[in-house]
Structure formats: structure tokens, C-alpha cells
Amino acid sequence: TFWLSCIQDTDDQYRRPVQETTRRPHCRRPLQETTAGDHCRRPVQETSAGDQCRRPVQETSAGDQCRRPVQETSAGDQCRRPVQETSAGDQCRRPVQETSAGDQCRRPVQETSAGEQCRRPVQETSAGEQCRRPVQETSAGDQCRRPVQETSAGDQCRRPVQETSAGDQCRRPVQETSAGDQCRRAVQETSINIRLMPQPRESHRPVHQSHNLTASGAECQVLAPFVLPRCSLISD
């Protein structure tokens, strides 16, 4: 009878619940708590320090990579939002308000559409970082940049995406450029209907001379294929 009981104990594929297991290399939850074919792991509250913690199987949908909720992660862990807050296939990241200093902050997943690279809104970026406009202000596939009025000195200023047509190189309008910047006329001022009228010959000057459209101290080139020296603009 002794050998018979041993065979019955070892042959069975049945495993005892977690609280009854003694020093087993692979600890699994009771069979009745897991769905067929799922890789079942212990609930988070039962894992010891240093183990890779995962949420219980019943809290995660099939095929999702389950990770501990943010509030349970220890310092230095890669912190991700709970699975229920992210849609399938999205890479879930911590909301901006939960990130510590020096982390790469990204907006919560629910604020960004699928496939777009989510970045922090402009007002949350720290000095010296490359500041981009919030995703909701830019159309899909456009490279989003901060509006001109939000750029700090020394940044490369470009006009907001909604002001530039597809394929155009967007630059700040002349009236917004600071002294020393490369000044170009706004796109709306360079229509093909602008005519150029030459001045008397004795007053010829280089093309890059300042005109009445430039801000103080800046130099503008007239954007036309038939530029003559010392030109003045006459609109239709």
C-alpha cells in the first residue's frame, strides 16, 4: 500500500494551491483559477521581493502582457500603467504626472491615437528639451512643432503646422523673427501675383538689402525667380 500511494501522488498532474506548496521551482496558482492554456502566475500580493510581478490572470485579457499596476512597482522598475487602462496593442506608459524627474515623459495612452508617437504637452516640458506641440493639435503624419509664440530664444522657430501647406518648408512670418535670425517673408506674401518694379540704375544695390517688409535689423531676400536689384513690391 505504501508504494501504491506514492505512485498515485507522483503520477498525477494535479498541483496543490500556492499556499500549500513547499519549495517548488515553479509555483502555480490552483488550477480552478486559471483558464485553459494560459501561463498561470501567482497573484502579485503573493510574490516575494525580487520576483517578476505580474497581475493575476483574471485581471488581464488574452494575449496582453500583464504588468503590476503603477502603485505597486518599486523604485527603478520600468513603470507601466495597468493593462485595463491601455487598449490592445498599444505600448502603455505611465501618465506624465507620475513620472519622476529625468524620465522620458509621455502623455497617457488614452490621449493619443493609435500609431502616433505621444509626447508631453508643451507646457510640461522642461527647459532645454525639444518641445513639441500636443498630439491633438497636429494631423496624422505631420511633424508637430511648437507654435512660434511658445519658442524660446535660440530655438529654430517654425510656423505652426496648420499654417503651412503640405510640402512647404514652414518658417516664421517676418514680423515675428528676432534680430539676427534668417528672415524670410511669410508664405502669404510671396504669391505669384506680386510684381517687381526696378528703381533707377544709379541706385543699384545687392539683392539681400533690407526692404520695407523686414523687421528692424534683419535682412530679407525677395522670393521670386526674376529678382532684380533694389526692388520694391507692388501688390495687385
C-alpha positions as CSV (number, residue, x, y, z in Angstrom):
1,T,0.0,0.0,0.0
2,F,2.9,2.4,0.6
3,W,4.2,2.1,-2.9
4,L,0.7,2.4,-4.3
5,S,0.1,5.7,-2.5
6,C,3.5,7.1,-3.8
7,I,2.6,6.3,-7.4
8,Q,-0.8,8.0,-7.1
9,D,0.9,11.1,-5.7
10,T,3.6,11.5,-8.3
11,D,1.8,10.3,-11.4
12,D,-0.9,12.9,-11.1
13,Q,-0.6,16.2,-13.0
14,Y,-2.5,17.9,-10.2
15,R,-0.7,20.6,-8.3
16,R,-1.5,21.9,-4.9
17,P,-2.7,25.5,-4.3
18,V,0.0,28.1,-3.8
19,Q,-0.4,28.4,-0.1
20,E,0.2,24.7,0.3
21,T,3.2,24.3,-1.9
22,T,6.6,23.7,-0.4
23,R,9.8,24.9,-2.1
24,R,8.9,24.1,-5.7
25,P,10.8,25.8,-8.5
26,H,7.6,26.7,-10.5
27,C,4.8,27.9,-8.3
28,R,1.4,27.9,-10.0
29,R,-2.0,29.1,-8.8
30,P,-4.7,26.5,-8.2
31,L,-6.0,25.0,-11.5
32,Q,-9.5,26.2,-11.0
33,E,-8.4,29.8,-11.1
34,T,-6.7,29.8,-14.5
35,T,-8.2,29.4,-17.9
36,A,-7.0,26.6,-20.2
37,G,-3.8,27.2,-22.0
38,D,-2.9,30.4,-20.0
39,H,0.5,30.6,-18.4
40,C,-0.6,31.0,-14.8
41,R,1.4,33.0,-12.3
42,R,0.9,33.8,-8.7
43,P,-1.1,36.9,-7.8
44,V,1.1,40.0,-7.1
45,Q,0.5,40.0,-3.4
46,E,2.0,36.5,-3.0
47,T,5.2,37.2,-4.8
48,S,8.4,37.7,-2.9
49,A,10.8,40.6,-3.3
50,G,12.9,40.4,-6.5
51,D,10.4,38.2,-8.4
52,Q,8.9,39.5,-11.6
53,C,5.5,40.5,-10.5
54,R,2.5,40.1,-12.8
55,R,-1.1,40.7,-12.2
56,P,-3.4,37.7,-11.7
57,V,-4.6,36.0,-14.9
58,Q,-8.2,37.0,-14.4
59,E,-7.3,40.7,-14.5
60,T,-5.6,40.6,-17.9
61,S,-7.1,40.0,-21.3
62,A,-5.8,37.2,-23.5
63,G,-2.6,38.0,-25.3
64,D,-1.8,41.1,-23.2
65,Q,1.5,41.3,-21.4
66,C,0.4,41.8,-17.8
67,R,2.4,44.0,-15.5
68,R,2.0,45.2,-12.0
69,P,-0.1,48.4,-11.5
70,V,2.0,51.5,-11.2
71,Q,1.4,51.9,-7.4
72,E,2.9,48.5,-6.7
73,T,6.2,49.0,-8.6
74,S,9.4,49.6,-6.6
75,A,11.8,52.4,-7.5
76,G,14.0,51.8,-10.5
77,D,11.5,49.4,-12.1
78,Q,10.1,50.3,-15.5
79,C,6.7,51.5,-14.5
80,R,3.8,50.9,-16.8
81,R,0.1,51.6,-16.4
82,P,-2.2,48.8,-15.5
83,V,-3.4,46.8,-18.5
84,Q,-7.0,47.9,-18.2
85,E,-6.0,51.4,-18.9
86,T,-4.4,50.7,-22.3
87,S,-6.0,49.5,-25.5
88,A,-4.8,46.3,-27.2
89,G,-1.5,46.6,-29.0
90,D,-0.7,50.0,-27.6
91,Q,2.6,50.4,-25.7
92,C,1.4,51.5,-22.2
93,R,3.4,54.1,-20.4
94,R,3.0,55.9,-17.1
95,P,0.9,59.1,-17.2
96,V,3.0,62.2,-17.2
97,Q,2.1,63.3,-13.7
98,E,3.6,60.0,-12.3
99,T,7.0,60.2,-13.9
100,S,10.0,61.1,-11.8
101,A,12.5,63.8,-12.8
102,G,14.7,62.8,-15.7
103,D,12.4,60.2,-17.1
104,Q,11.2,60.5,-20.6
105,C,7.7,61.8,-20.2
106,R,4.9,60.8,-22.5
107,R,1.3,61.6,-22.4
108,P,-1.2,58.9,-21.3
109,V,-2.2,56.4,-23.9
110,Q,-5.8,57.5,-23.9
111,E,-4.8,60.9,-25.2
112,T,-3.0,59.7,-28.3
113,S,-4.4,57.9,-31.3
114,A,-3.1,54.6,-32.5
115,G,0.3,54.6,-34.1
116,E,1.2,58.2,-33.2
117,Q,4.2,59.0,-31.1
118,C,2.9,60.6,-27.9
119,R,4.8,63.4,-26.4
120,R,4.2,65.6,-23.4
121,P,2.2,68.8,-24.0
122,V,4.4,71.9,-24.5
123,Q,3.7,73.4,-21.1
124,E,5.1,70.4,-19.3
125,T,8.4,70.2,-21.0
126,S,11.5,71.4,-19.0
127,A,14.0,73.9,-20.4
128,G,16.4,72.6,-23.0
129,E,14.2,69.8,-24.2
130,Q,12.9,69.6,-27.7
131,C,9.5,71.0,-27.3
132,R,6.7,69.7,-29.5
133,R,3.0,70.6,-29.7
134,P,0.5,68.3,-28.2
135,V,-0.6,65.4,-30.5
136,Q,-4.2,66.6,-30.7
137,E,-3.0,69.8,-32.4
138,T,-1.3,68.0,-35.3
139,S,-2.7,66.0,-38.1
140,A,-1.6,62.4,-38.7
141,G,1.8,62.1,-40.3
142,D,2.8,65.7,-39.8
143,Q,5.8,66.6,-37.8
144,C,4.4,68.6,-34.9
145,R,6.3,71.6,-33.7
146,R,5.6,74.2,-31.1
147,P,3.7,77.3,-32.2
148,V,6.0,80.3,-32.8
149,Q,4.9,82.2,-29.8
150,E,5.9,79.4,-27.5
151,T,9.5,79.0,-28.7
152,S,12.3,80.2,-26.5
153,A,15.3,82.3,-27.8
154,G,17.8,80.3,-29.8
155,D,15.3,77.6,-30.9
156,Q,14.7,77.0,-34.5
157,C,11.3,78.6,-35.0
158,R,8.8,77.3,-37.4
159,R,5.3,78.3,-38.1
160,P,2.5,76.1,-36.7
161,V,1.6,73.1,-38.9
162,Q,-1.9,74.4,-39.7
163,E,-0.4,77.5,-41.3
164,T,1.7,75.7,-43.8
165,S,0.7,73.7,-46.8
166,A,1.9,70.2,-47.4
167,G,5.4,70.0,-48.7
168,D,6.2,73.7,-47.8
169,Q,9.1,74.5,-45.6
170,C,7.5,76.3,-42.8
171,R,9.2,79.4,-41.3
172,R,8.1,82.1,-39.0
173,P,6.5,85.2,-40.7
174,V,8.8,88.2,-41.0
175,Q,7.1,90.2,-38.3
176,E,7.8,87.5,-35.7
177,T,11.5,87.0,-36.4
178,S,14.1,88.3,-33.9
179,A,17.1,90.3,-35.0
180,G,19.9,88.1,-36.4
181,D,17.6,85.3,-37.5
182,Q,17.5,84.3,-41.1
183,C,14.5,86.4,-42.2
184,R,12.2,85.2,-44.9
185,R,8.9,86.7,-46.0
186,A,5.7,84.9,-44.9
187,V,4.4,82.4,-47.5
188,Q,1.2,84.5,-47.9
189,E,3.4,87.5,-49.0
190,T,5.1,85.6,-51.7
191,S,2.3,84.9,-54.1
192,I,2.9,84.7,-57.8
193,N,0.8,87.9,-58.4
194,I,3.5,90.2,-56.8
195,R,5.2,92.3,-59.4
196,L,8.7,93.7,-59.0
197,M,9.5,97.2,-60.2
198,P,13.2,98.2,-60.8
199,Q,14.5,101.5,-59.4
200,P,16.8,103.9,-61.3
201,R,20.2,102.4,-62.4
202,E,22.3,104.6,-60.2
203,S,20.8,103.2,-57.1
204,H,21.5,99.5,-57.8
205,R,22.3,97.6,-54.6
206,P,22.8,93.9,-53.7
207,V,19.7,91.7,-53.7
208,H,20.0,90.9,-50.0
209,Q,19.5,94.6,-49.0
210,S,16.7,95.2,-46.4
211,H,13.3,96.1,-47.7
212,N,10.2,97.7,-46.1
213,L,8.8,94.2,-45.2
214,T,11.7,93.3,-42.8
215,A,11.8,93.7,-39.1
216,S,14.4,96.0,-37.7
217,G,18.0,94.8,-38.1
218,A,17.0,91.7,-40.2
219,E,17.7,91.1,-43.9
220,C,15.2,89.5,-46.2
221,Q,15.6,88.1,-49.7
222,V,12.8,88.7,-52.1
223,L,11.5,85.2,-53.0
224,A,10.9,85.4,-56.8
225,P,12.6,83.7,-59.7
226,F,13.1,87.0,-61.5
227,V,14.6,89.2,-58.8
228,L,16.2,92.5,-59.8
229,P,18.4,94.6,-57.6
230,R,16.8,97.2,-55.4
231,C,13.3,96.0,-55.8
232,S,10.1,97.3,-54.3
233,L,6.9,95.3,-54.1
234,I,3.6,96.4,-55.6
235,S,0.6,94.2,-54.8
236,D,-2.2,93.8,-57.2
